[in-house]
Structure formats: C-alpha cells, structure tokens
Amino acid sequence: MGLLKDGAVLNSEHRIAYKVVRYIAAGGQGEVYEVEDGAAGRRYALKWYFKHAATPYQRKTVERLIKRGAPDARFLWPLDMIVKDGLFGYVMRLRPPLYKSVVDLMKRRTEPTFASLCMAAINLADGYQSLHSAGLCYRDISFGNLFFDPGNGDVLICDNDNVTVNMDDKSGTNGTPRFIAPEIIIGNVNPSTATDLYSMAVLLFYMFMMHHPLEGERESKIRIFDGKAMEKIYGREPLFIWHPTDRSNRPVPGYQDNAIIFWKIYPEFLRGMFVKAFTEGLNDPGRRVVEKQWKDTFAQLRNSIMYCSKCGSENFYEAKKNKPCWQCGAALVTPPIMQIGGQMLMLNHDTKIMGHHTKNDFDFINETGQITQHPTNKDRWGVKNTGVGNWTFIKPGGETAVIEPGRTAPLIVGAKVGFGQSEGTII
C-alpha cells in the first residue's frame, strides 16, 4: 500500500536518514507516513506528494515554510524536506494518538466536556492569531486540519504546507467546500486573513452547535446538492439559520435538530457573537469577528460553567435567567461567584483560579488558587492559595487577613480577595 515501502530509507536536505515505519493515511495531495530518524531514534510524520501535487510552486512554498519556522508550537509545521526521483515530501512532528479531530466530535466518537471544548476554541483562535500576526494566511481552515486533546483542549494544527503570505494569488488552494468564504465562491478575491476568519467562525460553529451555520430550511428543500446548489447556499445567497429578523432559513425540526438543541443551551453572549459573525461578517470581510473577540467569548463561556445538582451536567450561568438543566430539566442552583474585574467566575467544587483570571492574559496553565471543601465540615468551602505570593483577604466588615500559599480563605459573600494585580469579590 502507498508510494513508499516500509523500511525504505530516505535522506533529507538536512542530511538526516529517515526510515519509513508505516503508512498512516492519504489525502488529496499525497500520503502520510510515520518515519524514524535513524540517528536520534525519534518518530516523525512524512507527507509525500502525489505526482500531480509535486509542483515547483508547492516545493518552493514548503522550502519557505521550513526556513521561516512555525508561528508557535501548536502547528505541525514542515521541518525538513526529502527529494527523491522527481518527487518530494516534508517531515513534521507526529501527532499523538490521543488527539481527536472535529470529525470525531461530530460523530460522537469523542465527547469532551464543555470546559475542554472552550479551551480548544481559545487555543484554536490563539493559534491562528499567531499565524495571521506573522502576515500569513492558512487558506484552508476546516474539519481536517484541527486536532484537539479531549482532556484539556490543547490543539494541533496540521496540513500547514498550503500556508502562504496574505492574499497570495499563486496558490491553487482556496479552501474546503462549506468553509470557503462567500467572496471566494463568487470569484471576487483570493484567500486572505479575512477569509480565514470566516472559515474559523464556521469551524467554531460546528464545534459548539454540531451543524453548519447556513444549512437550514433552504438546504432541506434542495433535492440535488450539486455545485450550483452549493454556490447558492454558501456563496451567492447565504443566510444565517438564526438570523435575528429573517426567519426564512430556520433549522427544520426532525431534520436539523442539532442546531435547534445546542443553540438553546448556550448563553446570549455566545449566540450574539455567532449572529455577528454570520450577519455583519457574512458578506462584509471588514466586520468579521477577530481572534481576540473569540478568545474573550470562549474564556467567558468557560468561566460561566456550573453543574446541575441532580444529574451533574455542565450548564451555563446567565444572569437574570432561570433556565433549567438542559440535560434533565431540573432547576439549577447558582454556586457562589467571584467577580474579578470584568470576569464572573463560577465557584464550583472543581473551579481553579488561573493566571488568566487575575491578569486577563489567557494563561490557563499557571494556577493561582482552587476551591476546596473543609476537611471536617462538608458544608464549608474556601478558596485555597496555590500560587507563590500572599493574598489579602478582606471580610465584609473590613477585617483583613493575609492568606499565604497553601492557606485557605473562606467563601463569604461580600468578602474580597486581593491577588496582587487584581481583586476578586465573592457575590
């Protein structure tokens, strides 16, 4: 099977001998193999191009990417090139098997928590922000090039060999159907940062709604879904299924139920961001939701997670709304909340206060504190200092205490916790 045989040794331009270990998969441009660096014993992935895809332009593109280097560690970026018998391929880091694709998510082969899904969205937007900040355009954001760890939301972005400078008109890659921006479909522009933003919004909608943002009643009435029909739905006459005033493309019950069910689960601030992305930003590239806005939105969504006391399902807090649990219908009990600046953080039994909460910098790696239960009184809860500096704890009456690392402050409504750079109020 495949263009390369197991055990074959290929010498790279960096003078490294790679041995082909096994065939992994094939795509439209070529085949992917697992290879081993014979000297170091490290495993990598090798994308080997089919003859029709092994063009001089593609080779130059990969060479430029190798020389430039990855925007950050989330990209499975070309590292080395191998040329043999008129064909070529590039070496990249091997994706760990625990990472799943959005296709796995859509088909329920993996079911991450909402917290992990929020982190995947934050990391996805942050990764593409790094790429775009370097003046580069991905060109083909879709299901097939994003993988995430269902346990913590870490992401890996693959298929980076089509990345070019913004608005490059020489590449033949314009995107994947259903993800391509309308202005590309109707033939007005080349892929750009702006068209990437549209494709990213579609991918995020799929991740959280399990449905395409433009596939509603109009799509349900099409009997032959050919190129002409796709051009109409996604390019010439696109209409968001949850457009606030035009209801003619609403999802059809019994046929497009995912869009109906999941839309109701989320708070208004997330739905409003998708409305902006697929109304204002649908045909006006200059008004699209940018990466920082998505990061802020999904950080807020992560902060708002609370649990149903009856079935344990994750739900989302929304002020002044008493929605029942979306899973079992039970009434929800709001946990204590800590307001830190403009952030409202639900203080659940497993809540951790991260660097982002005290500095608003999207640091979800370094922990500052965590909610803990009293060892002998199960009805008493506190917030434990798990960082390196002292906290200031101010009771509602004004009494002040220092909370050293390893110590815990009680959860008292009206109390304030000073984290140094910021202050949180328990409400």
Buried (B, 14 or more C-beta within 10 A) or exposed (E): EBBBEEEEEBEBBEEBEBBBBEBBEBEEBBBBBBBBBEEEEEEBBBBBBBEEBBEEEBBEBBBEBBEEEBBBEBBBBBBBBBBEEEBBBBBBBBBEEEBBBBBBBBEEEBEBBBBBBBBBBBBBBBBBBBBBEBEBBBBBBBBBBBBBBBEBBBBBBBBBBBBBEBEBEEBEBBBBEBBBBBBBBEEEBBBBBBBBBBBBBBBBBBBBBBBBBBBBBBBEEBEEEEEEBBBBBBBEEBBBBBBEEEEEBBBBEEEBEBBBBBBEBBBEBBBEBBBBBBBEBBBEBEEBBBBEBBBBBBBBBBBBBBBBEBEEBBBBBBEEEEBEBBBEEBEBEEBBBBBBEEBBBBBBEEBBBBBBBBBBEBBBEBBBBBBBEEEEEEEEBBBBBBBEEBBBBBBEEEEEEEBEBEBBBEBEEEBBBBBEEBBBBBE
